[in-house]
Amino acid sequence: MRIGVVGAGAWGTALAQVAAADDQDVIIWAREPEVVEAINDRHENPLFLKGARLSPAIRAVGDLAKMEPCDVFLVVAPAQHLRAILGAVPAEGRPLVLCAKGIEEGSGLLMHEVATEAQPASPIAVLSGPTFAHEVAAGLPTAVTLAAADAGLGERLIARIARPAFRPYYSDDVAGAEVGGAVKNVLAIACGVVDGRGLGLNARSALISRGFAEMTRFGLAKGARPETLAGLAGLGDLVLTCSSTSSRNFSLGKGIGEGAKAADLLADRRTVAEGAFTAPVLMRAADALGVDMPIVAAVCALLAEESSVSEVVDHLLARPLRSEGF
């Protein structure tokens, strides 16, 4: 099974490294000519994954048409560009493994719904979970969720990408895996704000816990199962991205908490903090479903610069007392 990786950012490059660990050929598509050159000539990607020595079995291309020999595609394009890029991928009914985390801004669709519209003949799977690219590329122990409605497809994909230090767990709950990945990005921004404002570890722990309650409420309304949201793709990913500046979303929130403007921070980034795009569309979807998500609403207000950090903190702390639960 020859794997093609669509997107040569940090996560795409790390996944290519995993797929090529047994010297099986991997083709990776990069938009930037300098990335194609660096991967092919020097077996590195200093632009997005500095310091990682890449397998010579990875071959980079700058033209999606050259990925035609691939049997399966790991699609690591940012969520807001997924539809356009999938339209150019020569899939022709071959499986697509979606590795982006988010909700499409214009349509409000989850990534598997976008992929089904863009490539209706292709079986869809989702790879999600607590992963920092530099740790995966370095071969550090990692566990992920691989979700697919077709159990046979899921088993074949897991057999191809599993490694001693990279452990995929199968699920048939595609929606649950995607909801966890999308919502945690928004909550990570909130946790970054807490850290940047110096509100303490108690506050961050409380925010993670109550944020998970919001994730669960929304996920159940979207048809996800509670055990998926409590697993690697939900709670596991939430804990990771809410606890480290290696998370782009956490770093964005930290900057806002320290007093920077959201627009300035977003304009100064080469990599994408998906939570900034996901927050407003998530809020609209939650409102349409009648799901209460006060932390997500607070992040939206900060990103739109409609409220200050002090105002949103005061508002959250002033909410009526209630029993704990989802």
Backbone torsions as a table, in degrees:
resi	resn	phi	psi	omega
1	MET	NA	104.9	-179.7
2	ARG	-82.6	125.5	-177.6
3	ILE	-95.6	136.6	169.6
4	GLY	-113.6	134.8	179.5
5	VAL	-110.1	119.5	-177.8
6	VAL	-97.0	97.0	-178.0
7	GLY	121.5	118.9	-174.5
8	ALA	-112.8	36.4	168.0
9	GLY	-72.5	-166.1	-177.1
10	ALA	-61.2	-46.6	-176.0
11	TRP	-71.1	-41.9	177.1
12	GLY	-61.1	-41.8	179.0
13	THR	-65.2	-40.9	178.4
14	ALA	-63.9	-40.4	178.4
15	LEU	-66.9	-37.2	175.8
16	ALA	-61.7	-39.3	178.2
17	GLN	-63.1	-41.6	176.9
18	VAL	-62.2	-47.8	-176.1
19	ALA	-66.1	-26.4	-178.0
20	ALA	-97.3	8.4	-173.5
21	ALA	-63.3	-25.6	178.1
22	ASP	-102.1	23.7	177.8
23	ASP	66.9	21.8	171.7
24	GLN	-81.5	140.9	-176.7
25	ASP	-64.4	136.6	176.3
26	VAL	-131.4	135.3	174.7
27	ILE	-108.0	130.7	178.9
28	ILE	-122.9	134.0	178.4
29	TRP	-97.5	130.9	176.8
30	ALA	-125.3	140.3	177.0
31	ARG	-74.2	-32.6	-173.1
32	GLU	-90.6	123.4	179.4
33	PRO	-58.3	-33.6	-178.9
34	GLU	-69.0	-28.4	176.5
35	VAL	-72.2	-42.5	176.4
36	VAL	-57.1	-46.0	-179.2
37	GLU	-63.9	-45.6	-177.2
38	ALA	-64.0	-41.0	-179.8
39	ILE	-67.3	-44.4	-176.0
40	ASN	-75.1	-38.2	-173.8
41	ASP	-91.1	-34.3	-173.3
42	ARG	-123.0	-0.9	179.1
43	HIS	55.6	49.7	177.3
44	GLU	-153.0	164.5	175.4
45	ASN	-136.3	74.5	-174.5
46	PRO	-66.3	-19.8	-179.5
47	LEU	-69.7	-38.5	-174.4
48	PHE	-120.0	-22.5	-177.8
49	LEU	-140.3	65.5	-174.9
50	LYS	-61.7	135.7	174.7
51	GLY	93.2	-9.7	-179.1
52	ALA	-89.1	128.0	175.4
53	ARG	-89.6	117.9	-171.3
54	LEU	-94.1	153.3	179.0
55	SER	-65.8	138.5	174.4
56	PRO	-64.7	-13.2	178.0
57	ALA	-74.7	-8.6	178.7
58	ILE	-89.3	123.9	176.7
59	ARG	-117.0	128.6	-178.5
60	ALA	-97.1	144.9	175.9
61	VAL	-133.5	154.2	177.7
62	GLY	-106.7	3.1	-177.9
63	ASP	-125.0	119.7	-177.9
64	LEU	-60.7	-28.2	179.7
65	ALA	-61.5	-26.2	-178.9
66	LYS	-76.5	-0.5	176.9
67	MET	-92.8	6.9	-177.3
68	GLU	-55.3	-34.1	-179.8
69	PRO	-68.3	-9.0	-173.9
70	CYS	-74.0	146.4	178.9
71	ASP	-92.0	-25.2	-179.8
72	VAL	-150.0	148.4	-175.8
73	PHE	-120.5	124.6	168.6
74	LEU	-90.5	112.8	-171.7
75	VAL	-100.2	110.8	-172.3
76	VAL	-116.6	20.4	177.3
77	ALA	-68.8	147.7	176.6
78	PRO	-55.3	148.6	-172.7
79	ALA	-54.6	-40.6	-175.8
80	GLN	-75.7	-9.2	177.2
81	HIS	-110.4	1.6	-172.5
82	LEU	-60.3	-46.7	-175.2
83	ARG	-60.1	-47.4	-177.5
84	ALA	-64.4	-42.8	-178.2
85	ILE	-69.2	-40.3	178.5
86	LEU	-61.8	-32.0	178.4
87	GLY	-63.4	-21.2	-179.2
88	ALA	-104.1	-5.8	-179.8
89	VAL	-76.8	129.9	-179.0
90	PRO	-79.1	61.6	-173.6
91	ALA	-75.8	-45.5	177.5
92	GLU	49.7	47.5	176.6
93	GLY	86.8	0.3	179.1
94	ARG	-82.0	156.2	-173.7
95	PRO	-62.6	144.5	174.8
96	LEU	-118.1	124.9	176.1
97	VAL	-106.1	111.9	-174.4
98	LEU	-86.4	124.8	-175.5
99	CYS	-117.6	1.4	176.4
100	ALA	-85.5	151.6	-178.0
101	LYS	-122.2	114.6	179.9
102	GLY	167.9	-173.6	177.5
103	ILE	-130.1	134.4	-178.1
104	GLU	-64.0	129.8	-170.7
105	GLU	-64.0	-46.1	-174.8
106	GLY	-74.4	-39.9	-172.6
107	SER	-97.3	-24.0	-173.7
108	GLY	77.2	14.9	-177.9
109	LEU	-86.8	147.3	169.5
110	LEU	-72.1	164.8	-172.6
111	MET	-62.2	-38.2	-179.9
112	HIS	-68.2	-28.5	176.7
113	GLU	-72.2	-38.2	174.9
114	VAL	-62.7	-46.7	-177.8
115	ALA	-63.2	-37.5	179.3
116	THR	-63.9	-36.1	176.6
117	GLU	-72.8	-39.4	-175.9
118	ALA	-76.9	-35.0	-178.1
119	GLN	-135.9	72.9	-172.0
120	PRO	-63.5	-20.3	-178.5
121	ALA	-87.5	-8.9	-173.7
122	SER	-93.1	132.7	170.1
123	PRO	-64.3	146.6	-174.1
124	ILE	-117.8	137.7	170.2
125	ALA	-133.2	163.2	-179.8
126	VAL	-129.7	131.6	175.0
127	LEU	-112.1	120.7	-176.1
128	SER	-149.6	165.4	178.5
129	GLY	144.1	-178.1	-176.6
130	PRO	-78.3	98.8	-173.6
131	THR	-140.0	122.3	164.0
132	PHE	-101.1	128.6	-170.9
133	ALA	-58.4	-41.6	-175.1
134	HIS	-66.1	-30.7	177.8
135	GLU	-73.2	-40.8	178.2
136	VAL	-62.8	-45.2	-179.6
137	ALA	-63.2	-30.2	179.7
138	ALA	-82.5	-1.7	178.5
139	GLY	79.9	19.9	177.9
140	LEU	-77.7	151.1	-174.7
141	PRO	-58.9	132.1	-176.6
142	THR	-145.6	140.6	174.0
143	ALA	-125.6	140.0	-176.6
144	VAL	-136.6	168.1	171.3
145	THR	-102.4	131.6	169.4
146	LEU	-115.4	111.7	-175.1
147	ALA	-107.2	132.9	176.4
148	ALA	-155.1	138.9	178.0
149	ALA	-66.5	-30.2	179.6
150	ASP	-91.3	107.5	-177.3
151	ALA	-62.4	-36.2	179.0
152	GLY	-62.9	-42.6	176.3
153	LEU	-62.7	-44.5	179.4
154	GLY	-58.7	-42.9	179.9
155	GLU	-64.9	-40.5	179.7
156	ARG	-66.1	-41.3	-179.7
157	LEU	-66.4	-43.2	179.4
158	ILE	-62.1	-42.0	179.2
159	ALA	-61.2	-31.4	-177.8
160	ARG	-80.0	-36.8	-172.5
161	ILE	-104.2	-11.8	-178.8
162	ALA	-65.8	139.6	177.4
163	ARG	-136.8	164.6	178.9
164	PRO	-53.1	-35.1	-179.2
165	ALA	-106.2	7.9	179.1
166	PHE	-132.8	104.1	-167.2
167	ARG	-115.0	104.2	176.5
168	PRO	-86.0	139.0	173.5
169	TYR	-109.8	132.7	-176.9
170	TYR	-81.1	143.1	170.5
171	SER	-143.9	149.7	173.1
172	ASP	-100.8	8.4	-178.5
173	ASP	-95.2	80.6	-177.5
174	VAL	-64.6	-44.9	-179.0
175	ALA	-61.3	-42.0	179.9
176	GLY	-62.2	-43.1	179.3
177	ALA	-62.3	-37.7	-177.8
178	GLU	-77.1	-38.3	177.9
179	VAL	-61.4	-44.9	178.8
180	GLY	-57.4	-47.6	-178.5
181	GLY	-65.2	-34.7	-179.1
182	ALA	-75.4	-47.5	-174.5
183	VAL	-69.2	-37.5	-176.9
184	LYS	-62.7	-29.2	178.4
185	ASN	-62.9	-39.0	179.5
186	VAL	-70.4	-42.9	-179.8
187	LEU	-66.4	-31.0	177.2
188	ALA	-64.6	-34.1	175.1
189	ILE	-62.0	-44.2	179.7
190	ALA	-61.3	-41.8	179.4
191	CYS	-66.7	-34.8	175.1
192	GLY	-62.8	-39.3	177.3
193	VAL	-60.8	-44.9	178.8
194	VAL	-58.0	-44.1	-179.8
195	ASP	-67.6	-45.3	-178.3
196	GLY	-64.6	-31.8	179.9
197	ARG	-86.2	-6.4	178.2
198	GLY	71.2	38.9	-176.7
199	LEU	-85.4	-6.3	171.5
200	GLY	100.1	164.0	-178.1
201	LEU	-73.6	-30.4	175.5
202	ASN	-58.6	-46.5	-178.4
203	ALA	-64.1	-40.8	-179.3
204	ARG	-66.3	-40.7	178.6
205	SER	-62.7	-43.2	178.2
206	ALA	-62.9	-40.0	-178.9
207	LEU	-66.8	-40.5	177.3
208	ILE	-60.9	-44.2	-177.8
209	SER	-65.6	-47.7	-179.5
210	ARG	-73.7	-28.8	173.6
211	GLY	-64.7	-38.7	177.2
212	PHE	-63.2	-35.6	176.0
213	ALA	-62.6	-40.4	177.0
214	GLU	-64.9	-43.6	177.5
215	MET	-58.0	-43.2	-177.7
216	THR	-66.7	-44.6	178.7
217	ARG	-58.1	-47.0	-178.5
218	PHE	-67.4	-43.5	-178.6
219	GLY	-61.1	-44.5	178.8
220	LEU	-62.1	-37.3	178.1
221	ALA	-67.2	-24.5	178.7
222	LYS	-93.7	4.8	177.1
223	GLY	93.0	8.3	178.4
224	ALA	-75.5	159.7	177.5
225	ARG	-97.7	144.3	-177.3
226	PRO	-58.4	-37.0	-177.3
227	GLU	-68.1	-28.9	175.9
228	THR	-68.6	-44.7	-179.6
229	LEU	-67.0	-27.8	177.4
230	ALA	-86.0	0.1	-176.6
231	GLY	-100.3	-156.3	-173.5
232	LEU	-61.1	-42.8	-175.0
233	ALA	-75.6	-14.0	180.0
234	GLY	-111.0	-90.1	-177.4
235	LEU	-60.6	-40.6	-179.5
236	GLY	-59.7	-47.7	179.5
237	ASP	-67.9	-36.1	178.5
238	LEU	-60.6	-47.6	-179.0
239	VAL	-60.9	-43.6	-178.1
240	LEU	-63.1	-52.0	-172.4
241	THR	-76.4	-14.6	177.7
242	CYS	-92.1	8.6	-171.2
243	SER	-130.4	5.4	-173.3
244	SER	-152.1	142.6	175.3
245	THR	-72.5	-5.5	170.9
246	SER	-67.6	-18.1	175.0
247	SER	-81.1	125.4	179.0
248	ARG	-63.1	-35.8	-179.7
249	ASN	-71.1	-42.6	176.6
250	PHE	-60.8	-42.2	-179.9
251	SER	-64.1	-38.3	176.3
252	LEU	-61.3	-47.6	179.0
253	GLY	-63.3	-38.7	178.8
254	LYS	-60.6	-42.0	177.4
255	GLY	-61.8	-41.4	177.9
256	ILE	-64.4	-42.4	179.1
257	GLY	-62.5	-30.0	179.0
258	GLU	-82.8	-3.5	173.6
259	GLY	112.1	-1.1	179.0
260	ALA	-77.6	156.2	176.4
261	LYS	-80.9	139.2	-179.0
262	ALA	-59.1	-42.6	-178.2
263	ALA	-61.6	-38.9	179.6
264	ASP	-67.7	-41.2	-180.0
265	LEU	-65.7	-40.5	-178.9
266	LEU	-70.3	-33.3	-179.7
267	ALA	-72.0	-19.5	-173.9
268	ASP	-100.6	21.0	-173.9
269	ARG	-117.0	130.5	171.6
270	ARG	-78.2	-39.2	178.7
271	THR	-91.3	161.4	-171.3
272	VAL	-99.0	129.1	169.6
273	ALA	-94.0	93.2	-171.3
274	GLU	-59.1	-29.5	-177.8
275	GLY	-59.7	-28.1	179.6
276	ALA	-67.0	-33.3	177.6
277	PHE	-83.7	-33.3	-175.8
278	THR	-73.2	-35.4	-171.4
279	ALA	-53.0	-54.3	-176.7
280	PRO	-66.5	-37.3	179.7
281	VAL	-72.5	-33.4	174.7
282	LEU	-63.3	-40.6	-179.4
283	MET	-65.5	-40.1	177.8
284	ARG	-64.4	-41.9	179.3
285	ALA	-65.0	-41.0	179.0
286	ALA	-63.4	-43.2	178.6
287	ASP	-61.0	-41.5	-179.2
288	ALA	-64.6	-31.3	-179.7
289	LEU	-90.5	-5.4	-177.2
290	GLY	72.3	30.6	-178.4
291	VAL	-99.4	127.2	-179.8
292	ASP	-80.9	120.7	-180.0
293	MET	-136.9	73.2	-175.1
294	PRO	-64.7	-33.9	178.7
295	ILE	-68.3	-42.3	176.6
296	VAL	-61.6	-41.1	177.7
297	ALA	-61.3	-38.5	178.8
298	ALA	-65.3	-41.6	177.6
299	VAL	-62.7	-41.7	177.9
300	CYS	-59.0	-42.8	-179.9
301	ALA	-64.4	-37.8	178.9
302	LEU	-70.3	-42.5	-179.0
303	LEU	-65.3	-36.4	178.7
304	ALA	-82.2	-3.5	-178.2
305	GLU	56.8	38.1	176.9
306	GLU	-90.1	-19.7	-179.9
307	SER	-142.6	155.0	175.1
308	SER	-86.3	167.3	177.6
309	VAL	-59.3	-44.5	-179.6
310	SER	-60.2	-40.0	-178.9
311	GLU	-66.3	-43.5	-177.8
312	VAL	-71.5	-34.3	177.1
313	VAL	-64.7	-46.5	179.1
314	ASP	-60.3	-39.0	-179.2
315	HIS	-66.0	-44.0	-180.0
316	LEU	-64.8	-40.2	-178.5
317	LEU	-71.8	-20.6	-178.3
318	ALA	-91.5	0.7	178.9
319	ARG	-62.9	148.6	-177.6
320	PRO	-57.5	141.5	176.0
321	LEU	-67.8	146.4	-175.0
322	ARG	-153.4	172.1	176.0
323	SER	-74.7	150.9	179.8
324	GLU	-76.5	146.5	178.9
325	GLY	153.5	-175.6	-177.8
326	PHE	-85.4	NA	NA
